[in-house]
């Protein structure tokens, strides 16, 4: 004990800092808009001037599929995306209040399947409230889906209109990128 007090004892090494925490902003961000029948995804790369869309789409599950098959398909599809693009962060739509309890449970199951697949990789997952996403992208928290989709299309300089679920997922990724900038326009919180 006296050796430690006098500075001659061994010092414990400082804990390692995770590499993802060292970056000011992630280079590649995955956005997820979970739903049982149509989980939207969007992958963007943050560049020096403008963000670029690397991939976007919808993980579709036919109505005839049982819930368990849909959940497995969502998880498997997201694992494939994660292996292909290696994102440093993921933004997921925050929970909303559904009036129908069954709808809320099904949405929660789809969200759980997505979060589990993403969490396996160890990347940070951030949750953003839908109103915060709209505020960050359109400037109005109660904006319509079409307005969000058109603004995302413009921000990413895409020539084709986006499917609604993919537009929402790209909007999540863009909102997270903005939250990591120096102005912090949106409120993301790690899950």
C-alpha positions, 0 to 999 in steps of 0.5 A: 500500500505504501508503494502505491501511495509513494508512486512506486507501485504498479498502476492498473491499465486504463480501460480500452475505449471502444473504437466506435466511440472515438469517431465524431460521426459514423462513416456508414449508417444503417437506418431501420424502420421495423414492421412485420410485413415491410421492414424498411432499411437504408444504408448511407455513407457520410462524405465530406460534402454530401451523404450517399445512399449505398442501399435501400429497400424493404424486407417484405414478408407475404401475408400468408407467412406466419409471424415466426417465419417473418421474424426469421426473414427480417433477422436473416436479411439484416444480417446479410446487410450488416455483412455486406456494408459493415455500418458503424452505427444503426438508427432505429425508429423509436416506439410510438403509441399504437391504439391497437394492442395487437398491432403494438405487439406485432411491431414490437416483435419485428423491432425485437428481431431487427434489434437482436440481429444488429446487436449481435455485431456490437455496433451502436444502436440509436433510437430516434422518435418519429417526430424528431426524424421529421423535424430533422429532415423536413423541418416540421415534426408533423410532416406527411410521409410523402414530404419526408420521402421527397426531401430524402430523395433530394438530400441523397440526390436520388433520381427515382422516388423511394418506397415509403418504408425505405424512405423512412429508413433513409430518413432515420440514417440521415437524422442520425448523421445530423445528430452526430454533427456539431449542431446536433439537430435531433435527439438520438439516444443509444439503446 
